[in-house]
């Protein structure tokens, strides 16, 4: 539970324990042949069964907050596990109210700490310490304020004045990192799907840059068929929303996107182009079943299929159909 201690200069020296989150199963490509990426193979990524039993939504938040604030995702996850079992604890003060010390929410923020470091992580106009979308980035922000990751042990000890607590957090963090194939203090599992900046190239124009920036901000959000955001996407829902953010309207489904937008010869694609695939029954050269957004040579952001999240993937695969370039109406 984060504490605020009055320093000699009146500075707040708290340590918010890393909050929750679940960012991205950008590490699980599943068994879909169109879901090839450079992530660890199925069964090795965070959020799988066993000791890494992190809810996918929390995992995505941990990863995203880790990338934004430079705090190891696995440290955030470990604190979330100790404080509230990733929001699943039935103890007082997790989903409402406060515990005997006055702390509330999955990361157990005291009111004064939250007033200073609370974050509106989901941009809904509210800072809610009971909402993991807000609490997780707030915890990352607070840990960074207190010196993490360079002074990680000190920050954790300030958060809870117990060496046993700190050792427990670090032990769990090492387990999470090992399960994902990353180093114990990695900011995120270091695969091409989550490494900061991995696969990105300069966009050729402002619209493409805006579309890529939007898509990148959705990394880790779950795939849901028919969803167009803001909390989940299917493949064409993601590309639709990305270009809507850039001020360009494109059709809703992948087949219509392919047939409506100008084609780009293979090998001439640029960041911001749409990349299409024949994927599954009923797809064809005129009705592709999958689409992603090119971000750099051989790389795209896509929402692959049920059970995965928005992630970075390779697009050179046997089912590659071609490319199209959205344009202003």
Secondary structure, 3 states (H helix, E strand, C coil): CCCCCECCCCCECCCCCCCCCEECCCCCCCCCCCCCCCCCCCCCCCCCCHHHCCCHHHHHHHHHHHHHHCCCHHHHHHHHHHHHCCCCCCCCCCCCCCCCCCEECCCCEEHHHHHHHCCCCCCCCCCCCCCHHHHHHHHHHHHHHCCCCCCHHHHHHHHCCCHHHHHHHHHHHHHHHHHHCCCCCCCCCCCCCCCCCCCCCCCCCHHHHHHHHHHHHCCCCEECCCCECCCEECHHHHHHHHHHHCCCCCCCCHHHHHHHCEEECCCCCCCCCEEEECCCCCCCCCCCCEEEEEEECCEEEEECCCCCEEEEEECCCCCEEEEEECCCC
